[in-house]
């Protein structure tokens, strides 16, 4: 059971990293570290809700909505 929980946590963290990757990639060489940190922290709440968006997309596709 603990391994399953660990797997879920790891997938969740990887999903957050995937959501934040474009923000980091766009700002990596162009802004100071403090601004990069501020940008990442600003996008973190949206990135951490990725499972909700995936569930909503799956639910809409099964209902026949585009």
N, C-alpha and C positions, 0 to 999 in steps of 0.2 A: 504493500500500500504506500509505503514511504517513497518507493522508487517511482510510482505513478505520479504522486504529488510532485516529486522533484522534476519529472519530465514535463508536467504541466507548467511549472514555474519557469523552467528553462525555455520552453516554447514561447511563453508570454514575454519574457525578457528579450528573446531574439526578435519577436515581433515588434517590440518597442524600438529596438535598434534599427530594424528595417525601416520603420516609419520615420525615424530621425536622420537616417543616412542622407537624404537629399539636402536637408538643412545644413548638416555638417560639411557635405561635399561642396555646397555653394559658397560657404563662408570660410573654408579652411585656410586658404591662402590670401584672402582679401581683407579680413577684419582681425583686430586684436583678439587675444584669448578671452578677455573679459566680455567682449561683445558676442563672441561665439557661445560662451557659457550662457549669456542672457538669452540668446536666440534659442538655444536648446531648451532651457528652462521654460521659455514662453511656449514652445511647441510640445512640451512633455505631457500636459493634460490631454491634449488631443491624441497624441501618440499612444498614451496608455489606455485609451478606449477603443483600440483596434478590434478587440473581439466583438464588441457590440456592433460595429459597422459591418463586420463579416457576417454576423448572425442576421442582421437586417437585410443584407444583400442576398443571402441564401433564402431567407423567408420570402422576399419579394419575387425571386426567381421561381420558387415552387408555387406561388399563387398566380403565376402567369403575367405578372407585371414586369415591364422592361426595367 
